[in-house]
Amino acid sequence: MTPDELLSTTRAVRKRLDLTRPVPRELIEECLRLAVQAPTGRNRQRWHFVVVTDREQRERLAAVWRAGMNQPGTPMPEEDARRAYAFPGSMERVWEGLQHLYEHIHEVPAFLIPCITGRTENASVLEQANTFGSIMPAAWSFMLAARARALGTAWLGPLRLEREGAEVLGIPYERVMQVAFVPVAYTIGTGFRPARRVPMEEVTHWDRW
């Protein structure tokens, strides 16, 4: 797989996760070794990664995710909605995928919860950007590495009920943030195509907005 193919075909996999095939620990460790090579602000490496494969823990975490999904969400801003619904049927497929995960999330063989030390609830935009910018590249590197190894992932988080998730996992909530909830499994089939996107020309600005 070429770098361009890897970057353009790493999809959020919801309906094509193989729920019957365990993911070897060593494969997840390979992906994490690549993830921690990602850039991080001031080289502080404040990241942590919680990997969940134990069945009881997966079931408890799945229950927290489902409970959060049942809570009312924040309405999508008009501009975001316009782009999300730019392609007929695209959001319907997203909702179908989420419904599939809602019914089967406890069967996913592994979860990854990327975390970072420090909370940003009352932080400036600069501090928030520096904090999330120090963990999301690593999480994305993990997802790319997983794709290169025939594994599928989806960015589902962070958990809406973050504190409850922290209690399940023993994460020190007051000083560590969870930034995503990522199911990990082999994929059913390996053929993934580039997604339909708003044209690059519509979102690129040269020299000024």
C-alpha positions as CSV (number, residue, x, y, z in Angstrom):
1,M,0.0,0.0,0.0
2,T,1.4,3.4,-1.0
3,P,1.4,6.3,1.4
4,D,-1.2,8.1,-0.7
5,E,-3.4,5.0,-0.7
6,L,-3.1,4.6,3.0
7,L,-3.9,8.2,3.7
8,S,-6.9,8.3,1.3
9,T,-8.5,5.0,2.2
10,T,-8.3,4.9,6.0
11,R,-12.0,5.1,6.8
12,A,-14.1,5.1,9.9
13,V,-15.1,1.4,10.0
14,R,-18.4,0.8,11.7
15,K,-20.3,-2.0,9.8
16,R,-17.3,-4.0,8.5
17,L,-15.6,-4.8,11.8
18,D,-14.9,-8.5,12.2
19,L,-16.5,-9.3,15.6
20,T,-15.4,-12.9,15.6
21,R,-11.6,-12.6,15.3
22,P,-9.4,-11.5,18.2
23,V,-6.8,-8.9,17.6
24,P,-3.3,-10.1,18.8
25,R,-1.7,-8.0,21.5
26,E,1.5,-7.8,19.6
27,L,-0.3,-6.2,16.6
28,I,-1.7,-3.4,18.8
29,E,1.7,-2.9,20.3
30,E,3.2,-2.5,16.8
31,C,0.7,0.2,16.1
32,L,1.3,2.0,19.4
33,R,5.1,2.0,18.8
34,L,4.4,3.9,15.6
35,A,1.9,6.2,17.3
36,V,4.4,7.4,19.9
37,Q,6.6,8.6,17.1
38,A,4.0,11.3,16.3
39,P,4.8,15.0,17.0
40,T,3.8,16.3,20.4
41,G,3.9,19.9,21.8
42,R,7.3,20.8,23.3
43,N,8.2,17.0,23.2
44,R,6.3,16.7,26.5
45,Q,4.7,13.3,25.5
46,R,1.9,13.7,27.9
47,W,0.0,10.9,26.2
48,H,-1.3,7.7,27.5
49,F,-3.2,4.8,25.7
50,V,-5.6,2.5,27.5
51,V,-6.1,-0.7,25.5
52,V,-9.1,-2.8,26.5
53,T,-9.4,-6.4,25.4
54,D,-10.8,-8.1,28.6
55,R,-14.4,-9.1,27.8
56,E,-15.9,-7.9,31.1
57,Q,-14.1,-4.5,30.7
58,R,-15.3,-4.3,27.1
59,E,-18.9,-4.9,28.2
60,R,-18.7,-2.3,31.0
61,L,-17.2,0.3,28.6
62,A,-19.8,-0.5,25.9
63,A,-22.5,0.1,28.4
64,V,-21.0,3.6,29.2
65,W,-20.8,4.4,25.5
66,R,-24.4,3.4,24.9
67,A,-25.6,5.4,27.9
68,G,-23.9,8.4,26.5
69,M,-25.3,7.9,23.1
70,N,-28.8,7.9,24.6
71,Q,-28.3,11.4,26.0
72,P,-29.4,14.4,23.9
73,G,-26.6,15.7,21.7
74,T,-25.6,19.3,20.8
75,P,-27.3,20.4,17.6
76,M,-25.1,20.5,14.5
77,P,-24.3,24.1,13.4
78,E,-25.9,25.1,10.1
79,E,-22.6,25.3,8.2
80,D,-21.5,21.9,9.5
81,A,-24.9,20.4,8.6
82,R,-24.6,21.8,5.0
83,R,-21.3,20.1,4.5
84,A,-22.3,16.9,6.2
85,Y,-25.3,16.5,4.0
86,A,-23.5,17.6,0.8
87,F,-23.7,14.1,-0.6
88,P,-27.1,12.3,-0.8
89,G,-27.2,9.3,1.5
90,S,-23.9,10.0,3.2
91,M,-25.3,10.8,6.6
92,E,-27.8,8.0,6.4
93,R,-24.9,5.6,6.1
94,V,-23.2,7.2,9.1
95,W,-26.4,6.7,11.2
96,E,-26.8,3.1,10.0
97,G,-23.2,2.4,11.0
98,L,-23.7,3.9,14.4
99,Q,-26.8,1.9,14.9
100,H,-24.9,-1.2,14.0
101,L,-22.2,-0.3,16.5
102,Y,-24.8,0.5,19.2
103,E,-26.1,-3.1,18.8
104,H,-22.7,-4.8,18.6
105,I,-20.1,-2.5,20.3
106,H,-19.6,-5.0,23.2
107,E,-18.5,-7.6,20.7
108,V,-15.7,-5.5,19.3
109,P,-12.5,-7.4,20.3
110,A,-10.4,-4.3,21.4
111,F,-10.9,-0.7,22.3
112,L,-8.2,2.1,22.4
113,I,-8.7,5.1,24.6
114,P,-6.1,7.8,23.9
115,C,-5.6,10.1,26.9
116,I,-3.5,13.1,27.7
117,T,-2.4,14.6,31.0
118,G,-4.1,17.9,31.8
119,R,-7.6,19.1,31.4
120,T,-8.8,22.0,29.2
121,E,-12.3,22.9,30.4
122,N,-11.3,26.5,31.4
123,A,-8.2,26.8,29.1
124,S,-7.6,29.4,26.4
125,V,-8.0,28.4,22.8
126,L,-4.1,28.3,22.5
127,E,-3.8,25.9,25.4
128,Q,-6.6,23.7,24.1
129,A,-5.0,23.6,20.6
130,N,-1.6,22.7,22.1
131,T,-3.1,20.0,24.3
132,F,-5.3,18.3,21.6
133,G,-2.6,18.8,19.0
134,S,-0.2,16.8,21.2
135,I,-2.4,13.6,21.3
136,M,-4.5,13.6,18.1
137,P,-1.6,13.1,15.7
138,A,-0.6,10.0,17.7
139,A,-4.1,8.7,17.7
140,W,-4.3,9.1,13.9
141,S,-0.9,7.5,13.5
142,F,-2.3,4.5,15.4
143,M,-5.3,4.3,13.1
144,L,-3.1,4.5,10.0
145,A,-0.8,1.8,11.3
146,A,-3.9,-0.3,12.1
147,R,-5.1,0.1,8.5
148,A,-1.8,-1.0,7.1
149,R,-2.2,-4.2,9.2
150,A,-5.7,-5.0,7.9
151,L,-7.3,-3.6,11.0
152,G,-10.3,-1.2,11.1
153,T,-10.9,1.6,13.5
154,A,-13.4,4.4,14.0
155,W,-13.1,7.7,16.0
156,L,-16.1,7.6,18.4
157,G,-15.2,9.7,21.2
158,P,-14.5,11.0,23.6
159,L,-17.1,9.2,25.8
160,R,-20.0,11.5,26.6
161,L,-19.9,10.1,30.1
162,E,-16.2,10.5,30.5
163,R,-16.2,10.4,34.3
164,E,-18.1,7.0,34.2
165,G,-15.6,5.7,31.7
166,A,-12.7,6.9,33.9
167,E,-14.2,4.9,36.8
168,V,-14.4,1.7,34.7
169,L,-10.8,2.1,33.5
170,G,-9.2,3.6,36.7
171,I,-8.2,6.7,34.8
172,P,-7.5,9.7,37.2
173,Y,-10.3,11.9,35.8
174,E,-9.2,15.1,37.6
175,R,-5.9,15.3,35.8
176,V,-6.2,13.1,32.7
177,M,-8.6,13.6,29.7
178,Q,-9.9,10.9,27.4
179,V,-9.8,12.3,23.9
180,A,-11.4,9.4,21.9
181,F,-13.0,6.0,22.1
182,V,-11.7,3.8,19.2
183,P,-12.9,0.3,18.4
184,V,-10.3,-1.9,16.9
185,A,-10.9,-5.1,14.9
186,Y,-9.9,-6.9,11.7
187,T,-12.0,-5.7,8.8
188,I,-14.5,-7.7,6.8
189,G,-12.7,-7.3,3.4
190,T,-9.9,-5.0,2.8
191,G,-11.2,-2.9,-0.2
192,F,-11.7,0.7,0.9
193,R,-12.0,3.7,-1.4
194,P,-11.4,7.4,-1.0
195,A,-14.5,9.1,0.5
196,R,-16.5,11.8,-1.3
197,R,-15.5,15.1,0.1
198,V,-16.2,18.7,-0.4
199,P,-13.8,19.8,-3.1
200,M,-10.4,20.9,-1.9
201,E,-10.8,24.2,-3.9
202,E,-13.8,25.2,-1.7
203,V,-11.9,25.0,1.6
204,T,-8.4,26.2,0.6
205,H,-7.5,29.8,1.0
206,W,-4.3,31.3,-0.5
207,D,-2.7,34.3,1.3
208,R,-6.0,35.4,2.9
209,W,-9.5,34.1,3.6
